[in-house]
Amino acid sequence: MTSIPDITLNNGQVIPQFGFGVFLIEPKDTVAAVSTALQAGYRHIDTAEMYGNEAEVGEAIAKSGLDRGEVFVTSKLSNDAHEPDDARQAFDATLKALGTDYVDLFLIHWPLPARYGGDIAATWQVLEEAYREGRARSIGVSNFQPRHLRRLHGETQIIPAVNQIEVHPYLTQDEVRAFCAEHQIAVEAWSPLGKGTVLSEPVIQSIAGRAGKTPAQVVLRWHIQRGDIVFPKSVTPDRIRENIDIFDFELSATDVEDITLLNKNQRTGPDPDKFDGR
Ligand SMILES: NC(=O)c1ccc[n+]([C@@H]2O[C@H](COP(=O)([O-])OP(=O)(O)OC[C@H]3O[C@@H](n4cnc5c(N)ncnc54)[C@H](OP(=O)(O)O)[C@@H]3O)[C@@H](O)[C@H]2O)c1
């Protein structure tokens, strides 16, 4: 395997462009899955308070023999903890569960425009505190639309380092990605495989056949060549190893374009403009 590229964020911190996502991995399966990923060479883990497996992520990292500084860890604020005092407590609880005194990246998980009076600025200011204290090395948001990001720009001091949004060949997110590029906000593509839905797509299968790679590897390579950060999830050891084996080939510009043309603005998850977090 050749090495995983780094992306430099707008605050100078560096994030591995490829990592491992743990959404919907049961706590009882998380130590094994994260351990397999670390053994396969992953050095970036994406968890969240709402996934209920932060403690097991921390346990797997502790058991791996790697130094804390060798693994980039992201977590995210729960939807029920946006009030500033709740957010402070929730952040403390994340560090405790992970067994660490800092996270590399902490995100507001959802903007929740219909809750908390839509006051995302007050919640963001708590993340700014954690950043200034050095307990979150970088801070960012997730599922934010341009209007939510504009609001933060107008009312707060620190520009989010990343925006983690749903992106895959059926949802290419041109508008949000362009806004983020213009404002030096890195894009993290969640559900990069569309939760598996894109893998039977004939265009992707045909490119995979030609490249001698699997459909999942082709889709993950497409994300990497578009410049987004990805962290596919799997509990299957062979797939965990398959997914990271994408740094020894390249898609042509035409292949990248053909996959991008599969867009149908089709989400697998909630619409951030409507989702109220419950
Ligand atoms: N910020 C947010 O709101 C948000 C929302 C959703 C996800 N995320 C993050 O993004 C990460 C990834 O997204 P995701 O878990 O929703 O979906 P995903 O990574 O697109 O897809 C995961 C699904 O694909 C299967 N799979 C994985 N590798 C495969 C391969 N090589 N071949 C065939 N199937 C494969 C997995 O099955 P098995 O596990 O059975 O192998 C699982 O069913 C999450 O874990 C989480 O960290 C963030």
The ligand as an SDF file (V2000), in Angstrom:
LIG
                    3D

 48 52  0  0  0  0  0  0  0  0999 V2000
  -22.2650   13.3270    9.9630 N   0  0  0  0  0  0  0  0  0  0  0  0
  -23.2820   12.5420    9.7190 C   0  0  0  0  0  0  0  0  0  0  0  0
  -24.4460   12.9380    9.8570 O   0  0  0  0  0  0  0  0  0  0  0  0
  -23.0330   11.1460    9.2580 C   0  0  0  0  0  0  0  0  0  0  0  0
  -24.0930   10.3520    8.8040 C   0  0  0  0  0  0  0  0  0  0  0  0
  -23.7990    9.0630    8.3600 C   0  0  0  0  0  0  0  0  0  0  0  0
  -22.4880    8.5830    8.3600 C   0  0  0  0  0  0  0  0  0  0  0  0
  -21.4780    9.3780    8.8480 N   0  0  0  0  0  0  0  0  0  0  0  0
  -20.0770    8.9040    8.9060 C   0  0  0  0  0  0  0  0  0  0  0  0
  -19.7040    8.3470    7.6430 O   0  0  0  0  0  0  0  0  0  0  0  0
  -19.2620    7.0030    7.8350 C   0  0  0  0  0  0  0  0  0  0  0  0
  -19.5390    6.1610    6.6240 C   0  0  0  0  0  0  0  0  0  0  0  0
  -20.9180    6.2270    6.2620 O   0  0  0  0  0  0  0  0  0  0  0  0
  -21.9510    5.0260    6.4150 P   0  0  0  0  0  0  0  0  0  0  0  0
  -21.4760    4.1180    7.4600 O   0  0  0  0  0  0  0  0  0  0  0  0
  -23.3180    5.5970    6.5770 O   0  0  0  0  0  0  0  0  0  0  0  0
  -21.9760    4.3690    4.9700 O   0  0  0  0  0  0  0  0  0  0  0  0
  -20.9080    3.8220    3.8920 P   0  0  0  0  0  0  0  0  0  0  0  0
  -19.5440    3.8380    4.4440 O   0  0  0  0  0  0  0  0  0  0  0  0
  -21.1950    4.5350    2.6230 O   0  0  0  0  0  0  0  0  0  0  0  0
  -21.4030    2.3300    3.6830 O   0  0  0  0  0  0  0  0  0  0  0  0
  -21.3620    1.3720    4.7040 C   0  0  0  0  0  0  0  0  0  0  0  0
  -22.0720    0.1140    4.1670 C   0  0  0  0  0  0  0  0  0  0  0  0
  -21.3690   -0.3850    3.0360 O   0  0  0  0  0  0  0  0  0  0  0  0
  -20.9430   -1.7240    3.2960 C   0  0  0  0  0  0  0  0  0  0  0  0
  -19.5810   -1.8370    2.7420 N   0  0  0  0  0  0  0  0  0  0  0  0
  -18.4390   -1.2610    3.2330 C   0  0  0  0  0  0  0  0  0  0  0  0
  -17.3940   -1.5700    2.4510 N   0  0  0  0  0  0  0  0  0  0  0  0
  -17.8650   -2.3500    1.4520 C   0  0  0  0  0  0  0  0  0  0  0  0
  -17.2570   -2.9910    0.3590 C   0  0  0  0  0  0  0  0  0  0  0  0
  -15.9390   -2.9060    0.1330 N   0  0  0  0  0  0  0  0  0  0  0  0
  -18.0460   -3.7250   -0.4740 N   0  0  0  0  0  0  0  0  0  0  0  0
  -19.3740   -3.8230   -0.2660 C   0  0  0  0  0  0  0  0  0  0  0  0
  -20.0110   -3.2310    0.7610 N   0  0  0  0  0  0  0  0  0  0  0  0
  -19.2620   -2.5040    1.6240 C   0  0  0  0  0  0  0  0  0  0  0  0
  -20.9690   -1.8990    4.7970 C   0  0  0  0  0  0  0  0  0  0  0  0
  -21.2680   -3.2580    5.1180 O   0  0  0  0  0  0  0  0  0  0  0  0
  -20.5670   -4.0990    6.3230 P   0  0  0  0  0  0  0  0  0  0  0  0
  -20.3480   -3.1840    7.4780 O   0  0  0  0  0  0  0  0  0  0  0  0
  -21.5950   -5.1450    6.6060 O   0  0  0  0  0  0  0  0  0  0  0  0
  -19.2930   -4.6620    5.7760 O   0  0  0  0  0  0  0  0  0  0  0  0
  -22.1250   -1.0040    5.1850 C   0  0  0  0  0  0  0  0  0  0  0  0
  -23.3670   -1.6530    4.9810 O   0  0  0  0  0  0  0  0  0  0  0  0
  -20.0360    6.5710    9.1010 C   0  0  0  0  0  0  0  0  0  0  0  0
  -19.5430    5.3940    9.6670 O   0  0  0  0  0  0  0  0  0  0  0  0
  -19.8830    7.8000    9.9440 C   0  0  0  0  0  0  0  0  0  0  0  0
  -18.5880    7.8420   10.5010 O   0  0  0  0  0  0  0  0  0  0  0  0
  -21.7290   10.6510    9.2850 C   0  0  0  0  0  0  0  0  0  0  0  0
  1  2  1  0
  2  3  2  0
  2  4  1  0
  4  5  1  0
  4 48  2  0
  5  6  2  0
  6  7  1  0
  7  8  2  0
  8  9  1  0
  8 48  1  0
  9 10  1  0
  9 46  1  0
 10 11  1  0
 11 12  1  0
 11 44  1  0
 12 13  1  0
 13 14  1  0
 14 15  2  0
 14 16  1  0
 14 17  1  0
 17 18  1  0
 18 19  2  0
 18 20  1  0
 18 21  1  0
 21 22  1  0
 22 23  1  0
 23 24  1  0
 23 42  1  0
 24 25  1  0
 25 26  1  0
 25 36  1  0
 26 27  1  0
 26 35  1  0
 27 28  2  0
 28 29  1  0
 29 30  1  0
 29 35  2  0
 30 31  1  0
 30 32  2  0
 32 33  1  0
 33 34  2  0
 34 35  1  0
 36 37  1  0
 36 42  1  0
 37 38  1  0
 38 39  2  0
 38 40  1  0
 38 41  1  0
 42 43  1  0
 44 45  1  0
 44 46  1  0
 46 47  1  0
M  CHG  2   8   1  16  -1
M  END
$$$$
